[in-house]
Amino acid sequence: MKKIISGKVREVYDLEDGRMVIVTTDRISAFDVILPTMITDKGKVLNALSNFWFKYTGDIVKNHMISSDIKDMPAEFQKPEFEGRTILVKKLKMIPYEIIVRGYMFGSMFDALKSGKLPEGVKFDRDYQLAEKLDEPIVTPSTKAAEGHDINVSLDYMRNDIGKELTDKIEKAALAIYKKCYEHAYKNGIIIADTKFEFGLDENGELVLGDEVLTPDSSRFWNLAEYKVGTSPASYDKQFVRDWLKKNNLAGDPTIKEIPAEIVEKTSALYHECQERICK
């Protein structure tokens, strides 16, 4: 067994038998800096949400999950500190694109619309206000850059790179997952404005959903009760941390020593609320 990834949030271990162990930590990053203070239970919440969605969308596409039971893990992970934040998964040949599904006009897409510089392949039949729901969700892929920023590309770019059949299969699966999960979250008071998926191929060349699914770290979740077109809705994510960093001129500062306990508690509560609303 060897550690192959130590990311902003996750530690990934290769068991070298076609399986991997993924541990979701309580680390949090903001403005491209991994912060020194952990957010209590954040990793457990992200893990619980992904596990819920994997089961919920299993009728649409296969996923990489083998087990979330700590007793099924290698002995090194059968310890209290790994409980609730560790999963055993199938190793995949990952598709080198992030598959972004957008259901609302927001973020970089809104900026592109207003500047008249929409990404290649993206067209709208009408104008949209900030945070307005799109008539139909769209897929906008991006490359997964090893260094620097990811680059937005078109579906046609993907088709030319990995083939039309696989690209169309990915697009269909991503939209189906988004729509099904959107409806579930909406009934429970949460709007999934946009999200990103990662897919891979198994040993038989079949499409498999991997990584994490529809968590506050990979998606934009809004409170339905507070949602209003034309505004910038508060998200269920790092809102309090980002606001505190900005207020104290620490955004992007790698020398930050600590996040105040009050900010940690508020952020942890927000993640927990998201889990409680969705996982039912």
N, C-alpha and C positions, 0 to 999 in steps of 0.2 A: 504494500500500500504506500502511495506517495501523494503528498499534497501537490496538486497541479494548478490550483487557482487560489489566490488570496485577494478577493475583490473588496470593493467598498463595504459590502455587507456580508457576502458569503465566502465560506471556505469550502473548497471542493477537493475531495480525495479520490484518487483512482485506485480501485481494488485490483486492477489489472486482470480481471476475469470477465470483462464486459459490463461491470457494474461500477457505480460511483456512489459516494456518500456526500451529501450536501448539508452543511451546517449553516443555518441562518443566524447571524450574530445580532447583538443589539446596537451595533455601530450605526452611526448616521453621518451622512455627508451633506454638505450644502456649499454651493458656489465652488464646486470641484475640490473641496477640502474635506478629508475625513476628520471629523471633530473628536476631541479627546474624551468627551463624556458620553457614556452609553445612555440610550433611552430604554428605560425599564420595560421588559417584555416585548420590545419591538420585534425581535426575531421570531418569537413564538406567534405573534399576531400575523406576521407576514407568512409564516409557514402554514398556519391554520387556514388562512384565506386561500392560498394556493392549493392546498390539499382539498379544500371544499370545492373549488372550481374544477380541479382535475376530475373529481368524481361527477360533478354536475354536467360536465361537457364530454364525458366518455362516450356518449352515443353519437357525437359528431366526429371526433377524431381520437385516435389512440394517444396516450401520453406516456411519459417516461417513468412514471411512478411504479415502484415495486412494492415498497412498504414504508409506512411511517411509524411502525411499532418498534420501539427501542430494543426489544428483545430480538428483532431480526437483524440488528446492526452488528458489525464486527465488535469484538469484546472491548476494544479501545473506546467505543462510543456508548457502551452500556453503563453510563454514569449519570447521576442526577443533572449535571450541568448541560447534558445534551438532550434531555427529555423535552419533547414538544417543539424542538427546533431542528431536528435531524431527520433526513429522509434517505432511503435507499432507492437509487434510480438506475435505469438502463442507460448505458453509454451510447450516445448517438453520433452520427456524422452530421454535425450541425450545418444548416443552411447559412451562408455568410451574409444574411440580411436580417435587420429588425423589421418586423411587419407591423406598421403603425396603423391602427384603425381610428378614424376620427368621426365622431358623431355630432360634434358641435363646432361652430366657427370660433376658434380661440387660438391663443398662443401664436406660434410662428406662421400658421396658416392665415390667421386674421391679418397679421402684419404684411404677408405676401399679397393678400387680396387688396388691401388698401394701397399698396405701392404699385399694384398692377403687374407684379412679378410672381405669378403663381408657378409652382413647380411644373416641370414638363409632364404632360399627360393629365393635369388637373384642370377641369373646366366646370364652371357653375352657370346654371341657366338664369340665375338672378343674384342680386346683391344680398349680403347678409350683415346683420348687426353683430356686435361683439357678443359672444356666448349664445348665439341663436342656434337652435337645433337645425342640422342639415336635413334636407328633404330625404336623403338616403345617406347612410354612412359610407365613407370612402376609405380605400387602402392606399397609404403612401409609404413605400418601403424606404429604408435607408441602409447604407453600407455599415458594417461593423468595423470601425477603424481601430487598429491596434494602438495607434497613438493619435492624439488630436481629436477633432470632432468628427462625428459620423456625417456622411454626405447623403442628402436626399436624392433619390433616383426615381424613375418612373417604373411602372409595372412592365412596360415594353423593354426597358433596360434589363430588368430581371429575366424576362422571357428570352432575350437574346443571350443572356449569360447562362442560365440554368435550364432553359427549355420552356416552351409554352405549356406543355401538359403539367409539369410540376408547379409552375408559377400560378396557373389557373386553379390548381387544386389547393394551393396555399391561400390564394385570395378567397376562394369559396369557403374554406374552413374558418379563416379568420373572421369573415363577416358573419358566418353562422354562430360562432362562439360569442362574438360581441353582442349580437342581437338577442340571443337567449339569455346571456348573463345581464345585459342591460335591463331586460324586462323584470328579472328577479330582483335586481338592486333597486329599480324604480319603485316596485311595490313596497319596498322596505325603506323608502325615503332617501335613497341615494341615486344621484345621476352619475353614470359613467360617461364622462365627456369624451375621453379618448384613452387609448391604451396601446401597449406594444406587446407583441408576441414573438417568441422564437421557436422555430421548428427545426427538426432534424430528420434523418432517415435511419431506420433500424437496419439490422443485418439482412433483412429481406427487401430493402429498398422502399419500405412503406413509410408514409408521412407520419411523424410523431410530434406531438406538442411537448416542449421541454421548458427548461429554465423556471421562471415564476409566472404566475397567471393572475392578472387583475388584482394586484395589491396597490396600496397607496404609493408605493415606490415605483411602480411601473405604469401607473394610470393616473388620470385626473378625476378624482371623486368630489362631487359637490353635494351639499345638503339641499335636497329638493325643497324643503320648507323656506329656504332663504334665497332660492334661485330667482333671478330676474334678468331678462334679456337686456342687453346694453350695459351691464355691469360686469365686474370681474369677481365672480363668486369665490368665496373662501374654500380652500381645498382641505380634504382630510389627509394631511400629510405633514410636511415640515414647516407649516405656516408659522408657528410660534418661534421656532428656531431661526428661520430666515428673518423674521421681523426683528428679533432681538439682535441678530448679527448686524443688520442694516442700521438699527438705531444706535448701536455702539461702534459703528464704523469698522466692523470686523469681518465684513463679507469678503471671502477669498483670502483672509489672513491665516497663513499656516502656523503662526506663532500663538494662536489662541490657547489659553491654558484650561478653561473650564466653562461649562454652560451652567447657569444658575439652576438650583433645584426646582424652583417654581416653573421654569421653562420646560425642564425635563418632565415634570409631573403633568403639565398641561398637554404636552405632546404625546406622552404615553396614554393619557386618557382619551385623546382623539383617535389614536390607533385602536384602542380597545372598543370605543364606540362603533367604529367602522366594522370591526369583527362581529360585534353583538348584533348589529343590524343585518349583516349579510348572511352569517352562518346560521340560518334557521329556516 
